[in-house]
Amino acid sequence: MTTELDAAKAEAFGGRMMGVLNGAMLAIMGSIGHETGLFDTMATLPPSTSAEVARRAGALAVDS
């Protein structure tokens, strides 16, 4: 017995999987930001560049 691939269902599944992976990565990155104190540092700053945030956070080496 041969089953044909339903392209619409495959596309919908791919979209749902991308949503799951995106949500998982956002959760991981949010956890890293919390654990490293990034969010606490950023809360004390005005809008800043990534280099300014790194400098304030005490990064070891920051290119200007």
PQR file with spaces between the fields and no chain letter, atoms N, CA, C, O and H, PARSE charges and radii, in Angstrom:
ATOM       1  N    MET     1       0.846   -1.178    0.000 -0.4000 1.5000
ATOM       2  CA   MET     1       0.000    0.000    0.000 -0.0000 2.0000
ATOM       3  C    MET     1       0.898    1.251    0.000  0.5500 1.7000
ATOM       4  O    MET     1       1.850    1.347    0.774 -0.5500 1.4000
ATOM       5  N    THR     2       0.581    2.177   -0.861 -0.4000 1.5000
ATOM       6  CA   THR     2       1.341    3.419   -0.977 -0.0000 2.0000
ATOM       7  C    THR     2       0.497    4.577   -0.465  0.5500 1.7000
ATOM       8  O    THR     2      -0.676    4.708   -0.812 -0.5500 1.4000
ATOM       9  H    THR     2      -0.193    2.100   -1.490  0.4000 1.0000
ATOM      10  N    THR     3       1.111    5.413    0.366 -0.4000 1.5000
ATOM      11  CA   THR     3       0.422    6.589    0.885 -0.0000 2.0000
ATOM      12  C    THR     3       1.073    7.824    0.288  0.5500 1.7000
ATOM      13  O    THR     3       2.296    7.962    0.306 -0.5500 1.4000
ATOM      14  H    THR     3       2.064    5.306    0.648  0.4000 1.0000
ATOM      15  N    GLU     4       0.254    8.717   -0.240 -0.4000 1.5000
ATOM      16  CA   GLU     4       0.792    9.929   -0.836 -0.0000 2.0000
ATOM      17  C    GLU     4       0.971   11.000    0.227  0.5500 1.7000
ATOM      18  O    GLU     4       0.194   11.090    1.178 -0.5500 1.4000
ATOM      19  H    GLU     4      -0.739    8.605   -0.255  0.4000 1.0000
ATOM      20  N    LEU     5       2.001   11.803    0.050 -0.4000 1.5000
ATOM      21  CA   LEU     5       2.296   12.894    0.966 -0.0000 2.0000
ATOM      22  C    LEU     5       1.339   14.044    0.704  0.5500 1.7000
ATOM      23  O    LEU     5       1.193   14.493   -0.433 -0.5500 1.4000
ATOM      24  H    LEU     5       2.632   11.729   -0.723  0.4000 1.0000
ATOM      25  N    ASP     6       0.692   14.515    1.753 -0.4000 1.5000
ATOM      26  CA   ASP     6      -0.183   15.684    1.661 -0.0000 2.0000
ATOM      27  C    ASP     6       0.686   16.916    1.915  0.5500 1.7000
ATOM      28  O    ASP     6       1.068   17.185    3.054 -0.5500 1.4000
ATOM      29  H    ASP     6       0.811   14.150    2.676  0.4000 1.0000
ATOM      30  N    ALA     7       0.995   17.658    0.860 -0.4000 1.5000
ATOM      31  CA   ALA     7       1.904   18.795    0.953 -0.0000 2.0000
ATOM      32  C    ALA     7       1.406   19.850    1.933  0.5500 1.7000
ATOM      33  O    ALA     7       2.211   20.442    2.653 -0.5500 1.4000
ATOM      34  H    ALA     7       0.685   17.439   -0.065  0.4000 1.0000
ATOM      35  N    ALA     8       0.124   20.095    1.979 -0.4000 1.5000
ATOM      36  CA   ALA     8      -0.422   21.109    2.885 -0.0000 2.0000
ATOM      37  C    ALA     8      -0.229   20.696    4.340  0.5500 1.7000
ATOM      38  O    ALA     8       0.119   21.518    5.187 -0.5500 1.4000
ATOM      39  H    ALA     8      -0.530   19.615    1.395  0.4000 1.0000
ATOM      40  N    LYS     9      -0.458   19.410    4.623 -0.4000 1.5000
ATOM      41  CA   LYS     9      -0.266   18.926    5.993 -0.0000 2.0000
ATOM      42  C    LYS     9       1.213   18.952    6.373  0.5500 1.7000
ATOM      43  O    LYS     9       1.552   19.291    7.507 -0.5500 1.4000
ATOM      44  H    LYS     9      -0.741   18.742    3.935  0.4000 1.0000
ATOM      45  N    ALA    10       2.086   18.600    5.449 -0.4000 1.5000
ATOM      46  CA   ALA    10       3.522   18.629    5.719 -0.0000 2.0000
ATOM      47  C    ALA    10       3.977   20.058    5.989  0.5500 1.7000
ATOM      48  O    ALA    10       4.777   20.291    6.896 -0.5500 1.4000
ATOM      49  H    ALA    10       1.810   18.324    4.528  0.4000 1.0000
ATOM      50  N    GLU    11       3.480   21.012    5.218 -0.4000 1.5000
ATOM      51  CA   GLU    11       3.822   22.426    5.409 -0.0000 2.0000
ATOM      52  C    GLU    11       3.309   22.921    6.758  0.5500 1.7000
ATOM      53  O    GLU    11       4.016   23.647    7.457 -0.5500 1.4000
ATOM      54  H    GLU    11       2.830   20.823    4.482  0.4000 1.0000
ATOM      55  N    ALA    12       2.104   22.544    7.129 -0.4000 1.5000
ATOM      56  CA   ALA    12       1.541   22.955    8.418 -0.0000 2.0000
ATOM      57  C    ALA    12       2.355   22.363    9.574  0.5500 1.7000
ATOM      58  O    ALA    12       2.615   23.042   10.567 -0.5500 1.4000
ATOM      59  H    ALA    12       1.529   21.954    6.562  0.4000 1.0000
ATOM      60  N    PHE    13       2.753   21.098    9.436 -0.4000 1.5000
ATOM      61  CA   PHE    13       3.568   20.458   10.462 -0.0000 2.0000
ATOM      62  C    PHE    13       4.903   21.180   10.605  0.5500 1.7000
ATOM      63  O    PHE    13       5.352   21.438   11.722 -0.5500 1.4000
ATOM      64  H    PHE    13       2.541   20.547    8.629  0.4000 1.0000
ATOM      65  N    GLY    14       5.538   21.508    9.485 -0.4000 1.5000
ATOM      66  CA   GLY    14       6.814   22.233    9.514 -0.0000 2.0000
ATOM      67  C    GLY    14       6.666   23.579   10.218  0.5500 1.7000
ATOM      68  O    GLY    14       7.540   23.977   10.987 -0.5500 1.4000
ATOM      69  H    GLY    14       5.173   21.299    8.577  0.4000 1.0000
ATOM      70  N    GLY    15       5.573   24.273    9.959 -0.4000 1.5000
ATOM      71  CA   GLY    15       5.321   25.550   10.615 -0.0000 2.0000
ATOM      72  C    GLY    15       5.146   25.397   12.113  0.5500 1.7000
ATOM      73  O    GLY    15       5.665   26.200   12.887 -0.5500 1.4000
ATOM      74  H    GLY    15       4.863   23.949    9.334  0.4000 1.0000
ATOM      75  N    ARG    16       4.420   24.372   12.524 -0.4000 1.5000
ATOM      76  CA   ARG    16       4.241   24.129   13.961 -0.0000 2.0000
ATOM      77  C    ARG    16       5.564   23.776   14.632  0.5500 1.7000
ATOM      78  O    ARG    16       5.841   24.234   15.741 -0.5500 1.4000
ATOM      79  H    ARG    16       3.998   23.719   11.894  0.4000 1.0000
ATOM      80  N    MET    17       6.381   22.963   13.966 -0.4000 1.5000
ATOM      81  CA   MET    17       7.683   22.594   14.536 -0.0000 2.0000
ATOM      82  C    MET    17       8.586   23.811   14.673  0.5500 1.7000
ATOM      83  O    MET    17       9.290   23.945   15.673 -0.5500 1.4000
ATOM      84  H    MET    17       6.157   22.591   13.066  0.4000 1.0000
ATOM      85  N    MET    18       8.578   24.691   13.694 -0.4000 1.5000
ATOM      86  CA   MET    18       9.385   25.908   13.784 -0.0000 2.0000
ATOM      87  C    MET    18       8.910   26.761   14.962  0.5500 1.7000
ATOM      88  O    MET    18       9.727   27.372   15.650 -0.5500 1.4000
ATOM      89  H    MET    18       8.006   24.582   12.881  0.4000 1.0000
ATOM      90  N    GLY    19       7.611   26.806   15.196 -0.4000 1.5000
ATOM      91  CA   GLY    19       7.078   27.542   16.344 -0.0000 2.0000
ATOM      92  C    GLY    19       7.537   26.937   17.664  0.5500 1.7000
ATOM      93  O    GLY    19       7.881   27.662   18.599 -0.5500 1.4000
ATOM      94  H    GLY    19       6.947   26.309   14.637  0.4000 1.0000
ATOM      95  N    VAL    20       7.543   25.618   17.739 -0.4000 1.5000
ATOM      96  CA   VAL    20       7.995   24.935   18.953 -0.0000 2.0000
ATOM      97  C    VAL    20       9.473   25.216   19.204  0.5500 1.7000
ATOM      98  O    VAL    20       9.866   25.546   20.323 -0.5500 1.4000
ATOM      99  H    VAL    20       7.264   25.030   16.980  0.4000 1.0000
ATOM     100  N    LEU    21      10.287   25.085   18.163 -0.4000 1.5000
ATOM     101  CA   LEU    21      11.724   25.338   18.307 -0.0000 2.0000
ATOM     102  C    LEU    21      12.002   26.796   18.661  0.5500 1.7000
ATOM     103  O    LEU    21      12.870   27.079   19.487 -0.5500 1.4000
ATOM     104  H    LEU    21       9.967   24.817   17.255  0.4000 1.0000
ATOM     105  N    ASN    22      11.276   27.720   18.044 -0.4000 1.5000
ATOM     106  CA   ASN    22      11.452   29.131   18.346 -0.0000 2.0000
ATOM     107  C    ASN    22      11.104   29.415   19.809  0.5500 1.7000
ATOM     108  O    ASN    22      11.833   30.134   20.493 -0.5500 1.4000
ATOM     109  H    ASN    22      10.571   27.491   17.373  0.4000 1.0000
ATOM     110  N    GLY    23      10.005   28.857   20.282 -0.4000 1.5000
ATOM     111  CA   GLY    23       9.607   29.038   21.678 -0.0000 2.0000
ATOM     112  C    GLY    23      10.638   28.459   22.642  0.5500 1.7000
ATOM     113  O    GLY    23      10.928   29.052   23.681 -0.5500 1.4000
ATOM     114  H    GLY    23       9.413   28.273   19.726  0.4000 1.0000
ATOM     115  N    ALA    24      11.187   27.307   22.294 -0.4000 1.5000
ATOM     116  CA   ALA    24      12.194   26.683   23.152 -0.0000 2.0000
ATOM     117  C    ALA    24      13.452   27.535   23.226  0.5500 1.7000
ATOM     118  O    ALA    24      14.024   27.708   24.302 -0.5500 1.4000
ATOM     119  H    ALA    24      10.951   26.825   21.450  0.4000 1.0000
ATOM     120  N    MET    25      13.882   28.066   22.094 -0.4000 1.5000
ATOM     121  CA   MET    25      15.090   28.900   22.087 -0.0000 2.0000
ATOM     122  C    MET    25      14.866   30.197   22.863  0.5500 1.7000
ATOM     123  O    MET    25      15.765   30.661   23.564 -0.5500 1.4000
ATOM     124  H    MET    25      13.417   27.926   21.219  0.4000 1.0000
ATOM     125  N    LEU    26      13.673   30.786   22.743 -0.4000 1.5000
ATOM     126  CA   LEU    26      13.380   31.996   23.515 -0.0000 2.0000
ATOM     127  C    LEU    26      13.427   31.706   25.010  0.5500 1.7000
ATOM     128  O    LEU    26      13.921   32.522   25.787 -0.5500 1.4000
ATOM     129  H    LEU    26      12.943   30.409   22.174  0.4000 1.0000
ATOM     130  N    ALA    27      12.916   30.552   25.411 -0.4000 1.5000
ATOM     131  CA   ALA    27      12.949   30.187   26.831 -0.0000 2.0000
ATOM     132  C    ALA    27      14.382   29.992   27.320  0.5500 1.7000
ATOM     133  O    ALA    27      14.736   30.443   28.410 -0.5500 1.4000
ATOM     134  H    ALA    27      12.515   29.889   24.779  0.4000 1.0000
ATOM     135  N    ILE    28      15.195   29.328   26.523 -0.4000 1.5000
ATOM     136  CA   ILE    28      16.596   29.109   26.902 -0.0000 2.0000
ATOM     137  C    ILE    28      17.344   30.433   26.998  0.5500 1.7000
ATOM     138  O    ILE    28      18.065   30.674   27.966 -0.5500 1.4000
ATOM     139  H    ILE    28      14.907   28.962   25.638  0.4000 1.0000
ATOM     140  N    MET    29      17.174   31.290   25.997 -0.4000 1.5000
ATOM     141  CA   MET    29      17.879   32.576   26.000 -0.0000 2.0000
ATOM     142  C    MET    29      17.394   33.462   27.147  0.5500 1.7000
ATOM     143  O    MET    29      18.187   34.190   27.745 -0.5500 1.4000
ATOM     144  H    MET    29      16.588   31.095   25.211  0.4000 1.0000
ATOM     145  N    GLY    30      16.106   33.406   27.454 -0.4000 1.5000
ATOM     146  CA   GLY    30      15.598   34.152   28.606 -0.0000 2.0000
ATOM     147  C    GLY    30      16.200   33.655   29.900  0.5500 1.7000
ATOM     148  O    GLY    30      16.526   34.453   30.779 -0.5500 1.4000
ATOM     149  H    GLY    30      15.462   32.815   26.968  0.4000 1.0000
ATOM     150  N    SER    31      16.351   32.357   30.031 -0.4000 1.5000
ATOM     151  CA   SER    31      16.959   31.783   31.218 -0.0000 2.0000
ATOM     152  C    SER    31      18.419   32.215   31.347  0.5500 1.7000
ATOM     153  O    SER    31      18.875   32.566   32.435 -0.5500 1.4000
ATOM     154  H    SER    31      16.086   31.708   29.318  0.4000 1.0000
ATOM     155  N    ILE    32      19.144   32.186   30.231 -0.4000 1.5000
ATOM     156  CA   ILE    32      20.551   32.615   30.245 -0.0000 2.0000
ATOM     157  C    ILE    32      20.648   34.086   30.637  0.5500 1.7000
ATOM     158  O    ILE    32      21.507   34.459   31.437 -0.5500 1.4000
ATOM     159  H    ILE    32      18.773   31.900   29.348  0.4000 1.0000
ATOM     160  N    GLY    33      19.770   34.925   30.078 -0.4000 1.5000
ATOM     161  CA   GLY    33      19.774   36.343   30.420 -0.0000 2.0000
ATOM     162  C    GLY    33      19.517   36.581   31.891  0.5500 1.7000
ATOM     163  O    GLY    33      20.118   37.467   32.499 -0.5500 1.4000
ATOM     164  H    GLY    33      19.072   34.622   29.429  0.4000 1.0000
ATOM     165  N    HIS    34      18.625   35.791   32.465 -0.4000 1.5000
ATOM     166  CA   HIS    34      18.330   35.918   33.893 -0.0000 2.0000
ATOM     167  C    HIS    34      19.507   35.434   34.737  0.5500 1.7000
ATOM     168  O    HIS    34      19.936   36.124   35.661 -0.5500 1.4000
ATOM     169  H    HIS    34      18.137   35.071   31.972  0.4000 1.0000
ATOM     170  N    GLU    35      20.026   34.254   34.420 -0.4000 1.5000
ATOM     171  CA   GLU    35      21.108   33.657   35.208 -0.0000 2.0000
ATOM     172  C    GLU    35      22.394   34.487   35.184  0.5500 1.7000
ATOM     173  O    GLU    35      23.131   34.512   36.169 -0.5500 1.4000
ATOM     174  H    GLU    35      19.678   33.694   33.668  0.4000 1.0000
ATOM     175  N    THR    36      22.666   35.159   34.075 -0.4000 1.5000
ATOM     176  CA   THR    36      23.889   35.939   33.957 -0.0000 2.0000
ATOM     177  C    THR    36      23.745   37.362   34.487  0.5500 1.7000
ATOM     178  O    THR    36      24.731   38.094   34.569 -0.5500 1.4000
ATOM     179  H    THR    36      22.067   35.138   33.274  0.4000 1.0000
ATOM     180  N    GLY    37      22.534   37.756   34.844 -0.4000 1.5000
ATOM     181  CA   GLY    37      22.310   39.107   35.349 -0.0000 2.0000
ATOM     182  C    GLY    37      22.149   40.141   34.247  0.5500 1.7000
ATOM     183  O    GLY    37      22.130   41.340   34.524 -0.5500 1.4000
ATOM     184  H    GLY    37      21.733   37.162   34.777  0.4000 1.0000
ATOM     185  N    LEU    38      22.033   39.698   33.005 -0.4000 1.5000
ATOM     186  CA   LEU    38      21.890   40.616   31.884 -0.0000 2.0000
ATOM     187  C    LEU    38      20.678   41.520   32.045  0.5500 1.7000
ATOM     188  O    LEU    38      20.777   42.729   31.835 -0.5500 1.4000
ATOM     189  H    LEU    38      22.049   38.724   32.780  0.4000 1.0000
ATOM     190  N    PHE    39      19.551   40.958   32.411 -0.4000 1.5000
ATOM     191  CA   PHE    39      18.330   41.752   32.518 -0.0000 2.0000
ATOM     192  C    PHE    39      18.431   42.772   33.651  0.5500 1.7000
ATOM     193  O    PHE    39      17.929   43.889   33.526 -0.5500 1.4000
ATOM     194  H    PHE    39      19.470   39.976   32.582  0.4000 1.0000
ATOM     195  N    ASP    40      19.078   42.394   34.754 -0.4000 1.5000
ATOM     196  CA   ASP    40      19.271   43.334   35.860 -0.0000 2.0000
ATOM     197  C    ASP    40      20.148   44.499   35.416  0.5500 1.7000
ATOM     198  O    ASP    40      19.872   45.651   35.752 -0.5500 1.4000
ATOM     199  H    ASP    40      19.486   41.487   34.856  0.4000 1.0000
ATOM     200  N    THR    41      21.195   44.203   34.667 -0.4000 1.5000
ATOM     201  CA   THR    41      22.081   45.256   34.156 -0.0000 2.0000
ATOM     202  C    THR    41      21.333   46.160   33.195  0.5500 1.7000
ATOM     203  O    THR    41      21.417   47.384   33.293 -0.5500 1.4000
ATOM     204  H    THR    41      21.419   43.267   34.394  0.4000 1.0000
ATOM     205  N    MET    42      20.608   45.567   32.276 -0.4000 1.5000
ATOM     206  CA   MET    42      19.891   46.356   31.281 -0.0000 2.0000
ATOM     207  C    MET    42      18.800   47.224   31.900  0.5500 1.7000
ATOM     208  O    MET    42      18.475   48.284   31.365 -0.5500 1.4000
ATOM     209  H    MET    42      20.539   44.573   32.197  0.4000 1.0000
ATOM     210  N    ALA    43      18.241   46.789   33.012 -0.4000 1.5000
ATOM     211  CA   ALA    43      17.183   47.559   33.670 -0.0000 2.0000
ATOM     212  C    ALA    43      17.708   48.883   34.210  0.5500 1.7000
ATOM     213  O    ALA    43      16.931   49.817   34.409 -0.5500 1.4000
ATOM     214  H    ALA    43      18.505   45.928   33.446  0.4000 1.0000
ATOM     215  N    THR    44      19.008   48.979   34.449 -0.4000 1.5000
ATOM     216  CA   THR    44      19.583   50.205   34.994 -0.0000 2.0000
ATOM     217  C    THR    44      20.101   51.143   33.909  0.5500 1.7000
ATOM     218  O    THR    44      20.549   52.249   34.212 -0.5500 1.4000
ATOM     219  H    THR    44      19.640   48.220   34.287  0.4000 1.0000
ATOM     220  N    LEU    45      20.046   50.712   32.646 -0.4000 1.5000
ATOM     221  CA   LEU    45      20.627   51.484   31.545 -0.0000 2.0000
ATOM     222  C    LEU    45      19.563   52.177   30.698  0.5500 1.7000
ATOM     223  O    LEU    45      18.443   51.683   30.568 -0.5500 1.4000
ATOM     224  H    LEU    45      19.682   49.813   32.400  0.4000 1.0000
ATOM     225  N    PRO    46      19.920   53.315   30.127 -0.5600 1.5000
ATOM     226  CA   PRO    46      19.068   53.880   29.074  0.2800 2.0000
ATOM     227  C    PRO    46      19.251   53.017   27.824  0.5500 1.7000
ATOM     228  O    PRO    46      20.067   52.095   27.845 -0.5500 1.4000
ATOM     229  N    PRO    47      18.525   53.282   26.741 -0.5600 1.5000
ATOM     230  CA   PRO    47      18.778   52.520   25.513  0.2800 2.0000
ATOM     231  C    PRO    47      20.274   52.552   25.181  0.5500 1.7000
ATOM     232  O    PRO    47      20.882   53.621   25.137 -0.5500 1.4000
ATOM     233  N    SER    48      20.859   51.377   24.948 -0.4000 1.5000
ATOM     234  CA   SER    48      22.310   51.244   24.806 -0.0000 2.0000
ATOM     235  C    SER    48      22.657   50.278   23.692  0.5500 1.7000
ATOM     236  O    SER    48      21.843   49.451   23.284 -0.5500 1.4000
ATOM     237  H    SER    48      20.365   50.508   24.984  0.4000 1.0000
ATOM     238  N    THR    49      23.884   50.402   23.210 -0.4000 1.5000
ATOM     239  CA   THR    49      24.386   49.434   22.235 -0.0000 2.0000
ATOM     240  C    THR    49      24.811   48.167   22.975  0.5500 1.7000
ATOM     241  O    THR    49      24.926   48.164   24.201 -0.5500 1.4000
ATOM     242  H    THR    49      24.546   51.074   23.542  0.4000 1.0000
ATOM     243  N    SER    50      25.041   47.103   22.227 -0.4000 1.5000
ATOM     244  CA   SER    50      25.491   45.864   22.859 -0.0000 2.0000
ATOM     245  C    SER    50      26.846   46.059   23.531  0.5500 1.7000
ATOM     246  O    SER    50      27.095   45.485   24.591 -0.5500 1.4000
ATOM     247  H    SER    50      24.948   47.106   21.231  0.4000 1.0000
ATOM     248  N    ALA    51      27.724   46.860   22.931 -0.4000 1.5000
ATOM     249  CA   ALA    51      29.040   47.118   23.537 -0.0000 2.0000
ATOM     250  C    ALA    51      28.887   47.860   24.861  0.5500 1.7000
ATOM     251  O    ALA    51      29.603   47.566   25.818 -0.5500 1.4000
ATOM     252  H    ALA    51      27.522   47.327   22.070  0.4000 1.0000
ATOM     253  N    GLU    52      27.966   48.816   24.928 -0.4000 1.5000
ATOM     254  CA   GLU    52      27.744   49.560   26.168 -0.0000 2.0000
ATOM     255  C    GLU    52      27.191   48.651   27.262  0.5500 1.7000
ATOM     256  O    GLU    52      27.595   48.751   28.420 -0.5500 1.4000
ATOM     257  H    GLU    52      27.384   49.055   24.151  0.4000 1.0000
ATOM     258  N    VAL    53      26.277   47.775   26.897 -0.4000 1.5000
ATOM     259  CA   VAL    53      25.733   46.824   27.868 -0.0000 2.0000
ATOM     260  C    VAL    53      26.835   45.899   28.371  0.5500 1.7000
ATOM     261  O    VAL    53      26.931   45.651   29.572 -0.5500 1.4000
ATOM     262  H    VAL    53      25.949   47.694   25.955  0.4000 1.0000
ATOM     263  N    ALA    54      27.668   45.384   27.463 -0.4000 1.5000
ATOM     264  CA   ALA    54      28.762   44.489   27.853 -0.0000 2.0000
ATOM     265  C    ALA    54      29.745   45.205   28.771  0.5500 1.7000
ATOM     266  O    ALA    54      30.199   44.636   29.764 -0.5500 1.4000
ATOM     267  H    ALA    54      27.590   45.585   26.486  0.4000 1.0000
ATOM     268  N    ARG    55      30.074   46.447   28.442 -0.4000 1.5000
ATOM     269  CA   ARG    55      31.001   47.216   29.268 -0.0000 2.0000
ATOM     270  C    ARG    55      30.429   47.391   30.675  0.5500 1.7000
ATOM     271  O    ARG    55      31.144   47.211   31.661 -0.5500 1.4000
ATOM     272  H    ARG    55      29.705   46.909   27.635  0.4000 1.0000
ATOM     273  N    ARG    56      29.170   47.733   30.773 -0.4000 1.5000
ATOM     274  CA   ARG    56      28.538   47.948   32.082 -0.0000 2.0000
ATOM     275  C    ARG    56      28.430   46.638   32.860  0.5500 1.7000
ATOM     276  O    ARG    56      28.515   46.622   34.088 -0.5500 1.4000
ATOM     277  H    ARG    56      28.588   47.879   29.972  0.4000 1.0000
ATOM     278  N    ALA    57      28.241   45.542   32.129 -0.4000 1.5000
ATOM     279  CA   ALA    57      28.103   44.229   32.780 -0.0000 2.0000
ATOM     280  C    ALA    57      29.453   43.671   33.228  0.5500 1.7000
ATOM     281  O    ALA    57      29.507   42.677   33.952 -0.5500 1.4000
ATOM     282  H    ALA    57      28.172   45.555   31.131  0.4000 1.0000
ATOM     283  N    GLY    58      30.555   44.319   32.793 -0.4000 1.5000
ATOM     284  CA   GLY    58      31.878   43.864   33.226 -0.0000 2.0000
ATOM     285  C    GLY    58      32.451   42.778   32.358  0.5500 1.7000
ATOM     286  O    GLY    58      33.201   41.930   32.841 -0.5500 1.4000
ATOM     287  H    GLY    58      30.512   45.127   32.206  0.4000 1.0000
ATOM     288  N    ALA    59      32.112   42.785   31.085 -0.4000 1.5000
ATOM     289  CA   ALA    59      32.674   41.781   30.167 -0.0000 2.0000
ATOM     290  C    ALA    59      34.189   41.920   30.147  0.5500 1.7000
ATOM     291  O    ALA    59      34.715   43.019   30.324 -0.5500 1.4000
ATOM     292  H    ALA    59      31.503   43.474   30.693  0.4000 1.0000
ATOM     293  N    LEU    60      34.879   40.835   29.937 -0.4000 1.5000
ATOM     294  CA   LEU    60      36.340   40.839   29.982 -0.0000 2.0000
ATOM     295  C    LEU    60      36.954   41.645   28.850  0.5500 1.7000
ATOM     296  O    LEU    60      37.885   42.416   29.083 -0.5500 1.4000
ATOM     297  H    LEU    60      34.451   39.943   29.793  0.4000 1.0000
ATOM     298  N    ALA    61      36.461   41.487   27.642 -0.4000 1.5000
ATOM     299  CA   ALA    61      37.036   42.215   26.514 -0.0000 2.0000
ATOM     300  C    ALA    61      35.899   42.702   25.632  0.5500 1.7000
ATOM     301  O    ALA    61      35.073   41.910   25.178 -0.5500 1.4000
ATOM     302  H    ALA    61      35.705   40.860   27.453  0.4000 1.0000
ATOM     303  N    VAL    62      35.857   43.996   25.392 -0.4000 1.5000
ATOM     304  CA   VAL    62      34.820   44.580   24.557 -0.0000 2.0000
ATOM     305  C    VAL    62      35.475   45.456   23.512  0.5500 1.7000
ATOM     306  O    VAL    62      36.207   46.390   23.839 -0.5500 1.4000
ATOM     307  H    VAL    62      36.528   44.640   25.761  0.4000 1.0000
ATOM     308  N    ASP    63      35.207   45.148   22.248 -0.4000 1.5000
ATOM     309  CA   ASP    63      35.730   46.001   21.169 -0.0000 2.0000
ATOM     310  C    ASP    63      34.907   47.278   21.100  0.5500 1.7000
ATOM     311  O    ASP    63      33.691   47.251   21.288 -0.5500 1.4000
ATOM     312  H    ASP    63      34.612   44.389   21.982  0.4000 1.0000
ATOM     313  N    SER    64      35.570   48.389   20.833 -0.4000 1.5000
ATOM     314  CA   SER    64      34.872   49.672   20.720 -0.0000 2.0000
ATOM     315  C    SER    64      34.349   49.874   19.340  0.5500 1.7000
ATOM     316  O    SER    64      33.732   50.901   19.058 -0.5500 1.4000
ATOM     317  H    SER    64      36.558   48.411   20.681  0.4000 1.0000
